[in-house]
Structures are given as structure tokens and as C-alpha cells.
Amino acid sequence: MEEKFTVTEIRNYIKSQDSLGDVMYNLSAENIHKANEVEIDEKSVEKCKHYDCAQGRHWCTTTLNPERKCKGVCENYEE
């Protein structure tokens, strides 16, 4: 039996992946469910003042993060 997902569930899955290649490679019902199990928290990466969406979804501008890769809502989170 085929499982059906809402547009919002698919969107959440796509946002959880690093690239379009990862979206296609990791596509499974289990991974879609995992991407939608995120606890609702008022903090989000998009609200962090160190998050730079112009440089890519995973870019962090704080000097406290030498890797420059966003780790999600982390100890350096500031609104």
C-alpha cells in the first residue's frame, strides 16, 4: 500500500536535506517521517542573527564557529 504525504510534510523533508542530490538519495517514507518529528520550538535557525541565508542554508557568520557551517539551534544562538 502506498503511503501519502502532505505538501507540508514533503517541504519539511526537502528543507532537512543539504542538497537536491541528498533529497533524491535519501528519499524514503521513514526519512520523511523523521523530518516531520521535529519538536516545535520557538527558536529556529532562520531567527538566529548569525544565520546568513544569502550564503546558503547552512552558513553561520559567528566568529565562534570556525567551520562556518550552521549547526542548527546551537549554544551561539542569538535573535
N, C-alpha and C positions, 0 to 999 in steps of 0.2 A: 504494500500500500504506500502510495506517495504521501509525503508529509508536505503541508503547505505552510508558508511563512508570509507574514505581512510585509509591506514595503518598509515599515519602520524597523522590523527585525533584520531585514536584508541590509538596510542602510547602516545599522549598528554593526553588523558583521564586517561590512566593507571598511568602515571607519576604524575597526580594530586591527586591520592589516596594514603592513608597511608599504606595500606597493600593489599594483594591479596584478603582477605575477603571483604575489602571495595570495591575493584574493582567489585566483583561479586554482592555485596549487593546493591550498588548504580548505577548499570548499567542501563542506560536509554538513549534514544536519547537526551532528554533535558540536562542531565548531560554531555554527550559527547559534545554537542554544547557549554555549559558553559565552559568546559575545554579548548575549542579552541577559546574562545573570549578574551584571554589574550592579552593585548596591547603589541606590540613589543617594548621592552625597551632594551637598551644596557646593563643595569645591569641585572645580573642573579645570582641566589643563587650559582650556580656552580663556578662563578668567585670570590666569596667572600673569603677572606683569612681565615675567621673563620669557613667556611663550611668544615666539615670533612666527606667525602664520605665513608671512611673506617669504620666509626662508625654507619652508617645508613644514610638514605636520609635526615633525619630531625635532624641532630646533629650539634650544634653550639659550638665552642670552646672558644668564648669570655667570659671573666670573668664578663662582664657587663650584661650577660644573665644568671641569676641563675637557670632558668628552664632547660637550656641546649638544649631546643627544638628550632630548626630553625623556625623563623617566616617569612621566605622568605626574600625579599629585604627590610631590615629594617634600622633604624637610625644607627645601628652599622656596616653597610655595608662598607667594605674596600676591594679594589682589591690588 
